[in-house]
Structures are given as structure tokens and as C-alpha cells.
Amino acid sequence: MMKQTASSLSLVIRVVVGLSIAVATTLASAQQGGASLQDRQAGFFKSSRDGWFWYQNPPAPEEAAPSVPAASPAEPADRDLAGMKKFQQSVQDSLDAAVYNPSERNVQRFLEIWAVSRRKASDFEEIARAAAVKMPWVDETAQGVRPTNPAAQRVFDQVTTERNDDLMRSLAKTHGLYFFFRKDCAYCHAFSPMLKQFERKYGFTVFPISLDGGGLPLYPRPMRDNGMVAAVMAKLGIPEGQFQTPFTVLAEPATQTMLPVGFGPMTADDMVERIAMLVRLQDQAGERDTSFDLPASPIPGRSAVAVKTDFGSLQ
């Protein structure tokens, strides 16, 4: 009986406590709601000057911060250049350190980096050769460079010889050769047969000019220098007293220009190669002046243009 009474009493106590908590919570909520209503009413009456049906613009939206464009990735070429500069600096730094303090560690460091550079050079050469196979416009043989293959060299030499022979015969129609010499010059005597061979093979007219008035067995009737050597020396910038014989010049009377072929004795093949080179360089130069004007005609009373037709009669 007593146990039942205690249990009932405990149940009553729990119910009373629960009701108390519920009532307290309800009162608190009511107070908060009333306060909010009073605040809203107070705000309404305080803003009565704005009218019953006023309109207020909504707050402006916040402007978004300007987006910063992302940095574009570096171009491959830029990365390669940056890497190359860094590698070059490491090579130089390792070399400087090894030279300044040739310790085993410093020298080993340099040799390691140097070995890397050699491997890179070898890779470059191999890839360049492979790439050139697909690029005929950079092929050395196609660009006129003598190939390294022996069979190709023979073909190249034959083609070059034929091309130069055609060029010499073509030039012989519009150009002549001035041959400056001295009778007492041993090299002039040695050179004159080779010059005569060149003259006969290609049809050039040679105009011999003797600095001392004497002739040579193959050129017995030369014209004596009348100031032409001095004019040539001045144009070429040769110091006084340094002029050497024999001296050969390619001349074009129609344009009154000359190209110096060279000093000293030359074989016929040497002259062909030099003249072909000079003409090629002159064509490449375009407006650049690689020649010089003909001085006054060494033949009294004759114009420089008429010299070409007079070459044959002077032999």
C-alpha cells in the first residue's frame, strides 16, 4: 500500500514539473512576440511622415568585385628560353667555381653539368639531321653547299664546273681583264701562261698594262701605266708602295666598273672560282657597291667604253 502511494506521489510531481516548464516557455514566447509587435507599431508611427503608401527603393545589389584574369601559361618557347638561361648560368657558375677552387667536389660538379651539355648537343644534332630530311629548303646540297658524300661530291663538282664555264663564256662577251705586271717580276712571268690559257679557253680579252714599260713573251706589246695603278690603289685603299704584281682585274667597260680578282699568280681554275664568287657576291649585294669605277682610259684619245673593242688590237 505504501509503495503504491509513493509511486503515485512521484508521478504527480513529474506532471507538475512538466506543466511548470511548459507554462514558463509559453509566457516567454508571448513576451517576445509582444515586444516585436510593439517595435513594429512604434516604427510605423515614427515613419508616418512618409505616408501610408510610401515606396522605398530596395537596397542596391552589391557590385561584384572585378575578376582578375588568370595569368596565361607561359609559351613553350618562353619556358625553353628561361630554362636555357638557367642552364647556361649553372654551367658558367660551376666552371667559375671549379677554376677558382679546383677541389674534387667542384670539378666533379662541373664535369657532371658539362656531360649534360654534351648530351644535349648530341641530341640537337641528331634531331636537326632528322628534321632536315623533311625540309629540302634548308638542305645544304640544294642550297649550293658542297656535300660530304664522295659520290655526291663528284656530281657537285661536275655541275659547278659546267655552271662556272658557262658563266665565264657569258662574261667574256661583256667583260675584259686588266693585267698589271712588271717585266722584271718573276711571278708575272709565271702567271702569264696561266692567264693566256684562261683567255683562250673562255674568250676573254686581256688588256696588259706594264708598270715599267717592258713586255712579257706572251704579252709583248703592253700599254704603259698612265696613272691607272694609282687610281686603283686609291679606290682599294692600298697604301702607297704596297702595290704588288701581278694584279688582275675584271672590267666591264659598258658600266665602267671593275672587280679586283686578286694579286699574285693564279691558275685558270683559281681565276674561275674567284670570278664566279665575285659575281655571285655582287648579285647578292644588289645596291651595295663591291666594284669601283674605271679610271680614265689608258689609251690616249679613246673612251673607256671603246677599250673593250680595242683589247684585241693591243696583243
C-alpha positions as CSV (number, residue, x, y, z in Angstrom):
1,M,0.0,0.0,0.0
2,M,2.8,2.4,0.9
3,K,4.7,1.5,-2.4
4,Q,1.6,2.4,-4.4
5,T,1.2,5.7,-2.6
6,A,4.9,6.6,-3.2
7,S,4.6,5.8,-6.9
8,S,1.5,7.9,-7.3
9,L,3.2,10.8,-5.5
10,S,6.3,10.6,-7.8
11,L,4.1,10.6,-10.9
12,V,2.2,13.7,-9.6
13,I,5.5,15.5,-9.0
14,R,6.8,14.8,-12.6
15,V,3.5,16.1,-14.1
16,V,3.6,19.3,-12.0
17,V,7.2,20.0,-13.0
18,G,6.5,19.4,-16.7
19,L,3.4,21.7,-16.6
20,S,5.6,24.4,-14.9
21,I,8.2,24.3,-17.7
22,A,5.5,24.5,-20.4
23,V,3.9,27.5,-18.8
24,A,7.2,29.3,-18.5
25,T,8.1,28.7,-22.1
26,T,4.7,30.0,-23.3
27,L,5.0,33.1,-21.3
28,A,8.5,33.9,-22.6
29,S,7.3,33.4,-26.2
30,A,4.4,35.7,-25.6
31,Q,6.6,38.4,-24.2
32,Q,8.9,38.2,-27.1
33,G,6.1,38.4,-29.6
34,G,4.5,41.4,-27.9
35,A,7.8,43.2,-27.9
36,S,8.2,42.6,-31.6
37,L,4.7,43.9,-32.3
38,Q,5.3,47.0,-30.2
39,D,8.5,47.6,-32.0
40,R,6.8,47.3,-35.4
41,Q,4.0,49.6,-34.3
42,A,6.4,52.2,-33.0
43,G,8.4,52.1,-36.2
44,F,5.2,52.6,-38.2
45,F,4.0,55.7,-36.3
46,K,7.6,57.2,-36.3
47,S,7.6,56.9,-40.1
48,S,4.1,58.3,-40.6
49,R,5.6,61.4,-42.4
50,D,6.4,59.0,-45.3
51,G,2.7,58.4,-45.8
52,W,0.5,55.4,-45.8
53,F,1.6,54.1,-49.2
54,W,5.2,55.2,-49.5
55,Y,7.6,53.3,-51.7
56,Q,11.3,52.8,-50.8
57,N,13.7,51.6,-53.4
58,P,15.2,48.2,-52.5
59,P,18.8,48.3,-51.5
60,A,21.1,48.3,-54.5
61,P,22.8,45.0,-55.1
62,E,26.4,44.8,-54.1
63,E,28.7,45.2,-57.0
64,A,30.7,42.1,-57.7
65,A,34.5,42.7,-57.4
66,P,36.1,42.8,-60.8
67,S,37.5,39.5,-61.7
68,V,41.3,39.3,-62.2
69,P,42.2,37.4,-65.3
70,A,44.2,34.3,-64.5
71,A,47.8,34.5,-65.6
72,S,48.1,32.9,-69.0
73,P,50.5,30.0,-69.1
74,A,53.9,30.8,-70.5
75,E,54.6,29.9,-74.1
76,P,56.7,26.8,-74.7
77,A,59.4,29.0,-76.4
78,D,59.5,31.3,-73.3
79,R,59.8,28.4,-71.0
80,D,62.6,26.9,-73.1
81,L,64.5,30.2,-73.2
82,A,64.2,30.6,-69.4
83,G,65.4,27.1,-69.0
84,M,68.3,27.7,-71.3
85,K,69.4,30.8,-69.5
86,K,69.2,28.9,-66.2
87,F,71.3,26.0,-67.6
88,Q,73.9,28.4,-69.1
89,Q,74.2,30.1,-65.8
90,S,74.7,26.8,-64.0
91,V,77.4,25.8,-66.4
92,Q,79.2,29.1,-66.0
93,D,78.8,29.1,-62.2
94,S,80.2,25.5,-62.0
95,L,83.1,26.4,-64.2
96,D,84.0,29.5,-62.3
97,A,83.8,27.6,-59.0
98,A,86.0,24.8,-60.3
99,V,88.6,27.3,-61.8
100,Y,88.7,29.4,-58.7
101,N,88.8,26.5,-56.3
102,P,89.7,23.3,-58.2
103,S,88.6,20.9,-55.4
104,E,87.4,17.5,-56.3
105,R,83.8,18.3,-55.5
106,N,83.8,21.5,-57.6
107,V,85.5,19.7,-60.6
108,Q,83.1,16.8,-60.4
109,R,80.2,19.2,-60.3
110,F,81.4,20.9,-63.4
111,L,82.1,17.7,-65.2
112,E,78.5,16.5,-64.5
113,I,77.0,19.6,-65.9
114,W,79.3,19.6,-68.9
115,A,78.3,16.0,-69.6
116,V,74.7,17.1,-69.7
117,S,75.6,19.9,-72.1
118,R,77.3,17.4,-74.4
119,R,74.3,15.1,-74.4
120,K,72.1,18.0,-75.3
121,A,74.3,19.0,-78.1
122,S,74.3,15.4,-79.4
123,D,70.5,15.3,-79.2
124,F,70.3,18.6,-81.1
125,E,72.5,17.3,-83.9
126,E,70.6,14.1,-84.3
127,I,67.1,15.8,-84.2
128,A,68.3,18.5,-86.6
129,R,69.5,16.0,-89.1
130,A,66.2,14.1,-88.9
131,A,64.2,17.3,-89.3
132,A,66.3,18.5,-92.3
133,V,65.3,15.4,-94.2
134,K,61.8,16.8,-94.3
135,M,62.9,20.3,-95.2
136,P,64.5,20.5,-98.6
137,W,64.7,24.3,-98.5
138,V,67.4,24.1,-95.8
139,D,69.3,21.2,-97.3
140,E,72.9,22.2,-97.8
141,T,73.2,20.5,-101.2
142,A,70.1,22.1,-102.5
143,Q,71.5,25.5,-101.3
144,G,74.7,25.1,-103.3
145,V,77.0,23.8,-100.5
146,R,79.4,21.0,-101.4
147,P,78.1,17.7,-99.9
148,T,80.1,15.4,-97.7
149,N,79.3,12.2,-99.6
150,P,82.1,11.3,-102.1
151,A,79.7,10.3,-104.9
152,A,77.6,13.4,-104.4
153,Q,80.8,15.5,-104.3
154,R,81.8,14.3,-107.8
155,V,78.4,15.3,-109.1
156,F,78.5,18.6,-107.3
157,D,82.0,19.4,-108.7
158,Q,80.9,18.5,-112.3
159,V,77.8,20.6,-112.1
160,T,79.7,23.5,-110.6
161,T,82.4,23.3,-113.3
162,E,79.8,23.4,-116.0
163,R,77.9,26.3,-114.5
164,N,81.1,28.3,-114.0
165,D,82.3,27.6,-117.5
166,D,79.0,28.9,-118.9
167,L,79.3,32.0,-116.6
168,M,82.9,32.7,-117.9
169,R,81.9,32.5,-121.5
170,S,79.0,34.8,-120.9
171,L,81.1,37.3,-119.0
172,A,83.7,37.2,-121.8
173,K,81.2,38.9,-124.1
174,T,80.8,41.9,-121.9
175,H,83.9,42.0,-119.7
176,G,87.7,42.0,-120.1
177,L,90.7,41.6,-117.8
178,Y,93.2,44.2,-116.9
179,F,96.6,42.6,-116.3
180,F,99.1,44.8,-114.3
181,F,102.7,43.5,-114.3
182,R,106.4,44.3,-114.5
183,K,108.9,43.0,-116.9
184,D,111.3,42.1,-114.1
185,C,108.6,40.4,-112.0
186,A,109.3,36.6,-111.8
187,Y,105.7,35.9,-110.6
188,C,104.4,37.9,-113.6
189,H,106.3,35.6,-116.0
190,A,105.0,32.5,-114.1
191,F,101.4,33.8,-114.2
192,S,101.2,34.9,-117.8
193,P,100.9,31.4,-119.3
194,M,98.0,30.6,-117.0
195,L,96.3,33.8,-117.8
196,K,96.8,33.1,-121.5
197,Q,95.3,29.7,-121.0
198,F,92.3,31.2,-119.3
199,E,92.0,33.8,-122.1
200,R,91.9,31.3,-124.9
201,K,89.6,28.8,-123.1
202,Y,86.8,31.3,-122.4
203,G,87.4,34.0,-125.0
204,F,88.3,36.9,-122.6
205,T,90.2,39.8,-123.9
206,V,93.2,40.7,-121.8
207,F,94.4,44.3,-121.6
208,P,98.1,44.2,-120.3
209,I,99.4,47.3,-118.5
210,S,103.1,47.4,-117.7
211,L,104.3,49.4,-114.7
212,D,107.9,49.6,-116.1
213,G,107.1,49.8,-119.8
214,G,108.6,46.3,-120.6
215,G,106.7,43.4,-122.1
216,L,106.4,39.7,-121.4
217,P,106.8,36.9,-124.0
218,L,103.1,36.2,-124.2
219,Y,102.2,39.9,-123.9
220,P,104.9,41.7,-125.8
221,R,103.1,45.0,-126.6
222,P,101.5,46.2,-123.3
223,M,100.3,49.7,-122.6
224,R,102.4,51.7,-120.1
225,D,100.7,52.8,-116.9
226,N,99.3,56.3,-117.2
227,G,98.0,56.7,-113.7
228,M,95.6,53.8,-113.6
229,V,97.5,52.0,-110.9
230,A,97.4,55.0,-108.6
231,A,93.6,55.3,-109.1
232,V,93.1,51.6,-108.4
233,M,95.2,51.8,-105.3
234,A,93.3,54.8,-104.0
235,K,90.0,53.1,-104.6
236,L,91.0,49.8,-102.9
237,G,92.8,51.7,-100.0
238,I,96.2,50.1,-100.7
239,P,98.9,52.1,-99.0
240,E,101.5,53.7,-101.3
241,G,104.4,51.4,-102.1
242,Q,102.4,48.3,-101.2
243,F,101.0,47.5,-104.7
244,Q,102.1,44.1,-105.8
245,T,102.3,42.5,-109.2
246,P,100.8,40.6,-110.9
247,F,97.4,42.1,-110.3
248,T,94.3,41.1,-112.3
249,V,91.1,43.0,-112.5
250,L,87.7,42.0,-114.1
251,A,86.4,45.1,-116.0
252,E,83.1,45.9,-117.7
253,P,83.6,48.9,-120.0
254,A,79.9,49.4,-120.7
255,T,79.3,50.3,-117.0
256,Q,82.8,51.5,-116.4
257,T,83.2,49.3,-113.3
258,M,85.9,46.8,-112.2
259,L,86.1,43.9,-109.8
260,P,89.6,43.0,-108.4
261,V,90.3,39.4,-109.0
262,G,93.5,39.2,-107.0
263,F,97.2,39.7,-106.5
264,G,99.8,37.2,-107.3
265,P,99.9,34.2,-109.7
266,M,96.7,32.1,-110.1
267,T,95.8,29.0,-112.0
268,A,93.0,29.1,-114.5
269,D,90.8,27.2,-112.1
270,D,91.6,29.7,-109.3
271,M,90.5,32.6,-111.6
272,V,87.3,30.8,-112.5
273,E,86.4,30.3,-108.8
274,R,87.3,33.8,-107.8
275,I,85.4,35.5,-110.6
276,A,82.4,33.3,-110.1
277,M,82.5,34.2,-106.4
278,L,82.8,37.9,-107.0
279,V,80.0,37.9,-109.5
280,R,77.8,36.0,-107.1
281,L,78.5,38.3,-104.2
282,Q,77.9,41.3,-106.4
283,D,74.5,39.9,-107.4
284,Q,73.6,39.2,-103.8
285,A,74.8,42.7,-102.7
286,G,72.3,44.4,-105.0
287,E,72.7,48.1,-104.3
288,R,75.9,47.6,-102.3
289,D,79.0,48.8,-104.1
290,T,81.5,46.0,-104.4
291,S,83.2,47.4,-107.5
292,F,84.8,50.7,-108.5
293,D,84.7,53.0,-111.5
294,L,87.2,52.6,-114.3
295,P,89.8,55.3,-114.3
296,A,90.4,57.3,-117.4
297,S,91.1,55.1,-120.4
298,P,94.8,54.1,-120.7
299,I,94.5,54.5,-124.4
300,P,95.0,58.2,-125.4
301,G,92.1,59.7,-127.2
302,R,89.8,56.6,-126.6
303,S,86.8,56.4,-124.2
304,A,86.7,53.7,-121.6
305,V,83.7,52.1,-123.4
306,A,85.9,51.7,-126.5
307,V,88.6,49.9,-124.6
308,K,86.7,46.6,-124.9
309,T,86.8,46.7,-128.7
310,D,90.5,47.8,-128.6
311,F,91.7,44.9,-126.3
312,G,92.3,42.6,-129.3
313,S,94.4,45.0,-131.2
314,L,96.7,45.5,-128.3
315,Q,98.0,42.0,-128.3
